[in-house]
Every structure is written in C-alpha cells, then in structure tokens.
Amino acid sequence: MDSLFGNRRPISLKAMSDFSSLEPPVRKHLKNVYTCLTLSILTAAAGSFFSLTLFQAFQHAWYLRLSLFLASIASLGFVLAIAFTKDNGKNRMTRLGYLLGAASCTGYVLGEALYYTIQLNPSIIFTALTGTSLIFLSFTLSSLFAERRTFLYVSSLLMSLVTLSLMTVITNLFMRSYFLYQAQIYLGLVIMCLFVIYDTQLIVDRCRNGEKDYISHSVMLFFDFVGIFRRLLQILSHMEKDKKRR
C-alpha cells in the first residue's frame, strides 16, 4: 500500500490546515469555487424547503409530480447554459445566476425524497446531511494533499466502478433483485466519494493550466455533494425500514 500512496505521515490539525503547498493563484481559485459551492448548497436547501412545504400541503397532487419533472429539465437547462456560456470575465453574474438556478431546481426535486424521509424518521435528514458534509470534507482534504499521480489511480478505478455500476443496473432490470438494488446504492456512494477526489484534483490541475472558470468547477463539486447526500438518505432510510420490520 505504501508503494501506491507513498510514505504515510502522522495526521495533524496543523498539517490539514496548511495550504502552503498550493500556489497563491490556486488557493484564490479554490476560495472562489467553495464560495460558489456554499451558495449553491444554501440555494438548494431553500428549494428543498419550498418543495417540502408544497408536499406537506398538497401531498400526492398530480401537478406536484409534473413540477418535479419540469424542475429536473430546468436544472439540466441551467447546467447546459453554464457549459455553453463561456466565461469572459464580464458574464460571471449571469453564469452565477445559472448556477443558483440549477441548485434551486435540484433542491426542489429533492423535496419529495425529504418528505417521505420525514414520514419515516425526521432525524435521518440531519444524519445524512452531517455525514455528507464530513465525507465531502474528508475526501476534499485528502485530494488536496495527495500526490498528483493519485489522480491517475482514481480515474482508472472510477472507470471500472462506473462500468460495474452500469452492468449492475442493467442486470437488475431483468432480475429485480433486492440485493443488487442495495449493491447499486452502496456502489453509487463509493463512486460519488471518488468523484470528490477526482473532481477536486481536476479543478486544481485545470487552474494550474490557466483555466479559472470557478463557476463551472463549482458545478462539479455541487453535484458530487448532492449525489453523496442522496445515497446516504437512501441507505439510512432502508436501515430505518429494516429496523421497524423487526
């Protein structure tokens, strides 16, 4: 293992907070990225709260289902708008608006899952959010302090796991196996955690190569965060259901 990850060193809080190994332009870029990411998460939380309020008031109304579909399309549209509107230094507020639009729509879509989770056990949401934050922070820090060659290992592993995940999904379309369904969720969580490492190192690498588009970079991390939260929510909900069956 040492040959793969290098020599291990003792972990300390001082080392974890020391970003001197990153160049000043990279540190400034990461500050912008994580500022946008924080705004996105807060906006998504507002969208989720609004959606949750509607579900509690109208529950299974058909137009709520329609609104979830439209919000999903809108979120995709905002992401595509960011991708096709290149950063020229003058349109950043417009692109930030697209980012927050995508975040609010994504949060709105999450409202349905949150509604059913609250019916099961409201504390699951806090646990999932706390777990997501800790996982995201841990993998982000490990990525920032990892050697650049780790990027190659993670990308190769990700390709293999994504392929395995797709094969599992296709197989389960025919088998309808509860075991495979559970495997998909846990495998999805592992994949999203690895994406945090991959995307963080990719952002740093692109910044060093002159790409300073912090808004599109924050999109990558935002959907990593949401992906981890979704899967933790599913895992904890299944655990709660199994507990109540006993």
Secondary structure, DSSP 8 states (H G I E B T S, - for coil): -HHHH-------HHHHT--TTS-HHHHHHHHHHHHHHHHHHHHHHHHHHHHHHHHHHHTT-HHHHHHHHHHHHHHHHHHHHHHHS---SSSHHHHHHHHHHHHHHHHHHHHHHHHHHHHH-THHHHHHHHHHHHHHHHHHHHHHTS-TTHHHHHHHHHHHHHHHHHHHHHHHHHH--HHHHHHHHHHHHHHHHHHHHHHHHHHHHHHHTT---HHHHHHHHHHHHHHHHHHHHHHHHHHHHHHHH-
